[in-house]
């Protein structure tokens, strides 16, 4: 598997990633854990080492699954993890306040059974909190060694610029495929200008093109 630089901050990943969402959520019922662990191991052995998970997948169970799959293999992968969607009291809420950012990160590391995430995305932007505040707390997590690189998911071009001014953004995750092209209007040019990598989710149209 070819490897590429993602962004300009030093992160190197496999050109193809493995999104783990469907193992635990959304595309039908959760898949058998032994089968999914075997699939993850097969991906790693095939050179697909860029793995993507989120608090939302399950919720939380996908990170626990990955934690089990990565025992003894952590050094072989680039682990991308997302936070920002809270499930407190059974209600879904977008959050980016500093206390939540920190608590979510620490809980994520515990579920994954790792010391550090290679790439930590804000899954959705909390419009009630200035992005500078959220990224400011993520910057502290980088300084503390809990995450290596910062990412954003589904952010506007202006939000990306404001975030990048606080701390370099390594990657933006957004839907990009043959039938989802609006990202090319502003997001792609902005990321190219700032040296930010783009991680395309649903590149095969949620499976339609495959």
C-alpha positions, 0 to 999 in steps of 0.5 A: 500500500502506498503511503502519503503525507497527510497535510504538512505537519508530518503525519504519514498514513496509508493512502487508503484508510479503513473507516470502522463505523460500519462495524459497530453502527448505522449499516445494519446491526453491529457485526460479530466482534471476532470477525471485525478484529480479523478484518482489522488485522487483515487490513493492517497486514495488507498495509492499510494502517490509517484507521478511523473511529469516533465516539459516535460509532456505537456509541463508544463500542467501536473504540472498544473494539479497536482497542481489542484489535490493536493489542500488540499492533498499536505501533503499526497503525495511524489511529484517527479518532473523533469527538464532539457528539455527546450522548449525556442523559440519552440526548445527542448534543454537539459540544466543543467546550474545553471541559468536554474536549478534555473529558472526551479525549481521556475517555477515548484513550481509555476505551482505545487502551492507548496513550495517544491518538495520532489524529484527533478530529472534532467530529462536528463544530459546536457553533455555540463555542468559538472554534478558537476556544475548542482548538485552544484546548486541543492544542493543550492536549497536543502539548501534553502528548495525548494527541499528535495532530489536530483535525476537523470534520465537516467544517466551513472554510472560514472555520478552518482558517480560524482554527488553523490560526490557533494551531496547525490543522493537519486534516479535514474530513469531509464527504467527497465522491463522484456525486458529492463535489461541493467540497471543491468550491471552497474547502479544497482550495482553502486546505491546499492554501494552508497545507491541510490534508483532506480525508474523504469519507464515503468516497464510493458514495456510501457503497453505491459505486461499489 
